[in-house]
Structure formats: C-alpha cells, structure tokens
Amino acid sequence: MPKFQVYKDAANKCRFRILADNNKIVAVGEAYEQHAGCVNGVKSIQKNCNAAIEDTTIEGAPKIPNPKYEVYKDKTSQFRFRLKASNGQIIAESESYETKEACLNGVDVVRKSCDAEIDDQTVTTEFTKENLSSSKVDLVKQVDSTVTVGAEPTIVKSNKNDEILEELKKIRVALEKGPPPQPPKGLWNEFKDFLSKYKILGLAVAFVLGIYLGILVQALVKDFVMPLIGLAIPGMANLATYSVSVMSQVFGIGDFLVALITFIIVAFIVFIAVKVAKRWKIDF
C-alpha cells in the first residue's frame, strides 16, 4: 500500500511525495508556502487518483479532458507522468523512468493511493485550542494531586511549580488572539503595485530619454561633426545647411541647440516625475 509523506524541502517549503511499498519515490508535489496548502494538494491527489491516462508519446493519440495522467518524454528522452487537476494545474509529477511500462506502473501506484495514509513529518507537538480543555483538566488534576483532603497544606516542590508555570504560559499563548486581518488594498494601491512590479515608469523614463538623446546625437553628428569633417575633406559643403561661417566653412548649429534645449527640458520633467514617484513609494 503506498503512502503520502509530507516534509519540508531545503528552501523550507512544504512538499509531499508518494512512496511505493518499497519506499521508492513515485511522484512529488509542488512546493507550498503553507502547510494547509500542501495537505490540500494531497487531498487533490486522492480526489483525482482514478483519472484517465493521456499518452502524449504516441503520435496522434486523442486528447482527453482534465483531470488526467499525462505521460510524456522529458528532455533526456526519459518517460514521466504528471497528474493534472480539473483546472489543468499540475498537482504531482513523477520521477523519470527508462521504459514506458515502468512509468505506467508508477501511475498504478498513484491510483492505489486514494485512501493511503499520510506520514506528516512536519507535525510537532503544539498546544492548540483542540487540546486546550484536556490540558486544563490535566493541570487541575496535577494541582489536586499535591493536596490531601483534611490534611495540612503542603508546599509544592519547585519543579512542580515550574511545570505549572509552563502549562499556564502555553494556555496564555493559545488564548491570545491572532493578528487582525489585513484590509483590502484597494484600486489605487493595486495600481501602484502594478507600476512597481512591472517597472513601468523605469521603462518609460528609459524610452523617453532614449528618443530625445537620439535626436540630440543626430543633430550633433549632422550639424557639427560633419562640418568638421568638411574642413578636412573638400566638397562636403553640400551635405548640410550652415548658419555660421568659420574659415570659409559654414556650421548649422541651430538644430543642435534646439535638440539640446529640448533634451534638457524633457530630462528635467522626467526628473520631477521620478521624484514624485519616489514620494509615492513606487519602485523602479
């Protein structure tokens, strides 16, 4: 009889794996942040364990709807299978197999795990509200055992006091209220998160500055660099229109000055926009 084993991986994420009778790993679940999500993944396996098989290694094989076992070949030409839920989400993926027959045997193991036991290796003895009442009863019995009816009161030993104090601390922790639920973000905060997540403003700044920097460079090359070349190479005067004459050579610096002023103005506006965005705590 196979079984589920719930554990923590190297990244401290909660995972589960399906073990065959010989304790060989047959399939592994996704990584979950919360223990409850991992347990729900096990329940999803149990719910969809009898799904049909779609063999994608056969050319022209018919497609079947989810839930299903999907048999395929990986990049190393090894056979694998994955179990997909009704919504198409992968809830478990198998190890690699040399042959398709071994891969299908792995599917049969998962199909036998509908009622398999769960070995949860992440569970520790914790004080919860379910065992709170029983712990209170045990605590009362522990105190009563130190007092005899009709006898002189006795002093409880220090180690008993320490045990009682520890139990009381556990009761206090269990009764403390959890943190209040977080209020909904709202449309404005979601919009700010959208700008931050996809770095929209950063891309816009780079795009706008790139356009005007290209115009500036184009004007510099066309109206300044080329006339300098024209000083050394005769016959270059017909490549541009000039407004300033130096050593019988005309320099058209008007377009360059306009492009320079435009670039400075645009860069200043972008600078103001960046400062406002930082005040709104939007990351780039």
Sequence and secondary structure as in RCSB ss.txt:
>XXXX:A:sequence
MPKFQVYKDAANKCRFRILADNNKIVAVGEAYEQHAGCVNGVKSIQKNCNAAIEDTTIEGAPKIPNPKYEVYKDK
TSQFRFRLKASNGQIIAESESYETKEACLNGVDVVRKSCDAEIDDQTVTTEFTKENLSSSKVDLVKQVDSTVTVG
AEPTIVKSNKNDEILEELKKIRVALEKGPPPQPPKGLWNEFKDFLSKYKILGLAVAFVLGIYLGILVQALVKDFV
MPLIGLAIPGMANLATYSVSVMSQVFGIGDFLVALITFIIVAFIVFIAVKVAKRWKIDF
>XXXX:A:secstr
  EEEEEE TTS EEEEEE TT  EEEE   BSSHHHHHHHHHHHHHTTT EEEETTSTT     SSEEEEEE T
TS EEEEEE TTS EEEEE  BSSHHHHHHHHHHHHTTTT  EEETT      STTHHHHHHHHHHHHHTT  TT
S      HHHHHHHHHHHHHHHHHHS         HHHHHHHHHHHHHTHHHHHHHHHHHHHHHHHHHHHIIIII
HHHHHHHSTT GGGS  SEEETTEEE  HHHHHHHHHHHHHHHHHHHHHHHHHHTT   
